[in-house]
Amino acid sequence: MLTRFRRIAGAFTVVRWAALAFVLLLVVLSVLAPIVVPVDPLAQDVANRLLPPGAPGHLLGTDEYGRDVLARILNGARVELLIAFGASAVAAVLGSLLGLVGGYFGGVAEFLTMRLVSDVLLAFPPVILALLIVTIYGPGEWTLIAVMGILFAPGFARIVYGQTLSVKRLEYVDAAKAFGARTSTALFRVVLPNVTAPIIVQFSLVMASAILLESGLSYLGLGVVAPAPSWGGMVASGQRYMGNDPSTILVPSIVVVFTILSFGLLADALRDLLDPRARKGSHA
Amino acid sequence: MISFIAKRIGVGLGLVFVVLTLIFLAIHAVPGDPAAVLASGGASGTATPESIERLREQLGLDKPLVVQYLDYLAGVVTGDLGSSFRDSRPVVTTIFERLPNTIELVVLACLVGAIVGVALGAAAGRFGGWVDSLVTAFSSLAISVPVYVLGTVFILVFSLTLGWFPAGGFVSWQADPVAHLRLLLLPALTLSIAFIGVTARMTRSSVVETSRMDWVRTARSWGLTPSRVFSRHVLRNSMTPVATAIGLEVGIMLGSTVLAERVFNFPGLSALLVDSVVNRDYPVVQGIVIVISVLFIAINIVVDLVYRFLDPRVR
């Protein structure tokens, strides 16, 4: 118990604790958004448009249609986090499967999973591939989850592939095989549990990348479709009014930067906690 | 060396072929009728039978799949990427009007990013202490700020508040070289920040790792000055992973330039691409995806070859 406590204390600096707190706060507030801010994020009130932060009844002010900014930030957060989580989950499952199969079987399986699928996906600039898919299927939450799930799978695949290569030679895998374990058992019950630590670290990193990419597409108007609230969309529409009121872009900008930064810092903390051998290029 | 070049280019061509096939499949593997999906805008929206029929004819979707695929490959090889749905101009012509601007922006941003990034990372790795902390904190922040946020904040600070730079737009080099560069500076800086962050981080960890090598201790024990040991022995031998990271980062930049160009209203490929996505002008989007992906693969081959050529260990 005490050693576990020491390990956690060692992996988490003050900045990383703050990052964890920020992520948890964001999750709780976005889930409870309808209770915290009982205002419809789509309700327009043109008489009270572009109110500055701190205006009575509107903690973070209102946008160009008089919609409450706090309500839009929190409801946007929910969509943002759900899409990022969905995409990361799809990428983790897909990528881990590719990496496991490629690493465990080698040969033709390795060529198919790592060279043909993984390397080819990495040959597209992410924004460009996402835009191609959006052209075909139209924008929206499900398109974003699908396309980012595919885009971020190679990252997981490479990590799991490398880990599987080293784990499959260990004695306990041979032992399982000697006891007559089926291939699927060896893969999912023996190898997979021993490569989970880097998968968890990568998950946090991909959450950050997914929020970065998704909010960028929403900024272009090709991600979450207006009038539904999204952080990227808020920056895009705030840009026209920032000369008079910088808070129109600063509020969503600060939230999106803090969120991405927090998931990055969390990944560093998780790496130090779960996988102390792989300490490389830490955040802070 | 020759066989390495041949092999690298061969693999690159194979990759281009698979990428082209994937782009083809992306449209033709749509469940149901691709023409109906494209005309209606995914699940939402409706399409008239006439518009579906017109689309089918324009894309050649009425022919057998194999014929379509061969037509498509033949078109790419001969430089014919079809014509736009909207203005019927050849896609290649439209793309090559805009491409030089995008390339100029990306090249400038890469140069700034690589030089500043390696310098910062090297300083962090060599001096440690507060220099290291500062560079590490900067890199963390730099890779966490989306391009569109940074660009918007730059416009707010440097254009609207300080008035040092115009908020965006474009003047050709021939018309006014100074104005041309002034307009290029903010978008290039916006694009380069994340690049600086990644490069600095990579350089730092590589330098730290190299400094622990036995031969670095040997060089020191010869009585070489610390700066000579660092520049001749540590830094040069730290560049392999940095070069690889830069190659990948250029590809990411070819995508994020879309956002930077949008923020600064810069007439590169971005406006064309975004407008075409909104209007579902499929031939133009497909053309841009092909050109950028091939460019990305080519850049990575060049980075590999240049690196092979420069590194005495693998030459």
Interface residues (C-beta under 8 A of the other chain):
Chain A: L116 D119 V120 L122 A123 F124 P125 P126 V127 I128 L129 L131 L132 I133 V134 T135 I136 Y137 G138 P139 G140 T143 A208 L212 S215 G216 Y219 L220 G221 L222 G232 V235 A236 Q239 M242 G243 P246 I249 L250 S253 V256 V257 I260 L261 G264 L265 K280 G281 S282 H283 A284
Chain B: L15 V18 V19 L22 I23 A26 I27 V30 V37 L38 G41 G42 A43 S44 G45 S133 T136 A137 S140 L141 I143 S144 V145 P146 V147 Y148 V149 T152 V153 I155 L156 L160 R201 M202 R204 S205 L248 G251 I252 M253 L254 G255 S256 V258 L259 R262 V263 L273 V274 S276 V277 V278 R280 Y282 V285 Q286 I288 V289 I292 S293 F296 I297
